Amino acid sequence: MADTRYNLLDDALLSVRRTDATRLQYTLPQVLAALADDAIESFDALQIHQRQPWHSFLVQIAAMAMARHGLTEPPTDSEQWNSLLLELADGEPSAWCLVVEDVSKPAFLQPPVPEGTLKKAKYKLDIESPDDLDILITAKNHDIKRFRLVHPTVEHWLYALLTLQTMEGFLGRGNYGIARMNGGFGNRPLLGMTPGIGWGARFVRDVAVLAKARPKLTDDRYDENGVALAWTLPWDGSKKDALPLQDCDPYFIELCRRLRFLETAHGLECWRSNTNDYRVAGVKELNGLTGDPWTPVVRDKKEAKSLTVSENGFDYQMLNKILFSGDYEKPATFNVEGIDGGVFLVATTLVRGQGKTDGFHHRIVPMPPKINRLWSKPSAREKLGQRAEERVQIAATMRKQILYPSLCALLQAGGSAQIDYADVATWMNAYEAEVDDVFFDALWESVDLEPEVAQFNWEETIYTIGRARLEAAIESCPLPSIRRWRAISNAEGRFEGAARKFLSTLFQPKDITKEESHEQLAGA
Amino acid sequence: MSNSQGPEALEISETPDGEKTLRSVLGAIAAAFERNAQGQRGGLSNGDMAELRRISPDKPYTPALWRILLDFVPDGWVAGPDRDQKERQWATLLMAMAICAGQHDPYKRLGSALAEAGWSELRFVRLLRARDARLEAEVRRLSQYLSSKGTPANFGDLAQLLFHQDGELAENRRRQIARSYYRALHSLESK
């Protein structure tokens, strides 16, 4: 066997589908060149939850490599990328190889082993497939089948390795997580505005954003010429070996586990060893505040910390807070300066639960050109934020004051039985999902309307959605036939009564007419 | 009658283009029945009224029924492949109206009339659940009850109950009736 194998710089290991529908095998430099050319449609072996770490990785290495040479545009020449990447690894080609037999040298995302041998460093061979390596915890065969990759290719291993090293959190003693996450049980959300959602468009846009944000980060707490690829340095896993953040490049690619790949006659083997601390020093005190260009920062009274998304994912309430509330510091990728047309808000994260995965959440919210224009004006953005908040409140009023009591009345069927939230959760969740579906589109549409017309329209939408959920409940919930009509009448009575009480504009309309183009907010 | 406009006012409820509506037709029939009750000219004979009151699932058709259908009900309303069924439904409705002659009030929802008359919830639910022959029997009971209490009601609601027995429309009509019944029941209970 050769000393090194599977070199990302020279071997075409990555299967891509190009925008011209051809399928090719690319090296990493070819991938970067094709992305700069917006020529990549998709990566064949990449699983959906691995897209985020792959995108971040590509953007980060590109931004670092370009910054070191003062390049402002990503090159479209793969040879140039090849030398840039090699330089990023301090000229050590083994840093880009998946298998490097000499453990004193770095391998791709695998730090050198200072102990000299895997045996001395107590590496174990207990990872059988990329599924075991990846961060998805799939205890049951519900959402995603376990052990899917029966015949994994090198590509599968590469993506799984990258996902683990750049996205994983704390997983018990000896298994520490990344620094770009608030707490060991947090997650690393990616949010950003982009003019296009293809791989190339997002790549070019984010590389530019990172370049722009770089000087501030290097002034504050990073080293402009610091460690770019954390795996090029030896790591014995001890506390004293932790890497100080100020020695790193602001966009350094971190890693969290000690791993080494070997190749035998049976194929690839993945060895791993426990560590006594995080790779980066002072992770606990950082609260995830690493200046990650994609992660919003939450500022509450006590402290600041990077956003951790809950299992609810990016619902409209959460996105609304991030977009408009003053409690969130927006990430660098939210700056839309220089983008003329519409933008897409892309939000992705994999929520980690304790001993399980709480879902992969991915959402794209299109923002039409007029909204993009408003977004860059602080006063207009504030007004838009106020309107959004009012709309969240109206939706909440329907949920709490109108729909929930009506559903309870329905299920009680005139009796006095206590109704738990779980009993009505199906319809409440369906209501939330429907509101979520229309929230942003309706908000964008409303910006040209007078406040009262906008409120009337939104109350009407909310009323219709709520009423439809109540109807669905009437049709589907089991009711004792003798009390069916009483239950329905009670529920409808409660719904209509409360709707009239709380949806003030809809049921006490003043003289409202739809205004076509007031540019109410645009004029702000 | 609680309606201060009097029976004559019901006869003019036609659409602007002169088309008859269920409301106008029932108004006209009710007016004819009431004239009989008050012994006025132009009303139905006592014999006709008795015939109508005797309508039963076994004997739905009487000469009085045909006369009323011919005089008051547009032919298109009962025409079609399910003519038999429609005629039976009209027969049941007219039986109820005849029993309650003088009590038709388009402004008094059937549901609230039943609640105010003390019609039990059990019977009410049975009424809403009944279809076909069972519904005919329930309607007979209901009209006898309303008659004994002298409570006016909108027989248009009863017509809806008879004419729409399946599907979404039937569900909506029954829900409307239930809404008015329970609203009245609730206000009676909370007094």
Contacts between the chains, C-beta under 8 A, distances in Angstrom:
chain1	res1	chain2	res2	distance
A	481	B	125	7.4
A	481	B	129	7.1
A	482	B	122	7.1
A	482	B	125	5.6
A	483	B	125	7.9
A	484	B	125	7.3
A	485	B	124	7.3
A	485	B	125	5.8
A	485	B	128	5.7
A	485	B	174	7.4
A	485	B	175	7.7
A	485	B	178	4.0
A	485	B	181	7.6
A	485	B	182	7.2
A	486	B	121	6.8
A	486	B	178	7.7
A	486	B	182	5.8
A	488	B	175	6.0
A	488	B	178	6.3
A	489	B	175	7.6
A	489	B	178	4.9
A	489	B	179	5.0
A	489	B	181	7.3
A	489	B	182	3.7
A	489	B	183	7.2
A	490	B	182	6.8
A	492	B	175	7.3
A	492	B	179	6.3
A	493	B	179	7.0
A	493	B	182	7.2
A	493	B	183	6.6
A	493	B	186	7.9
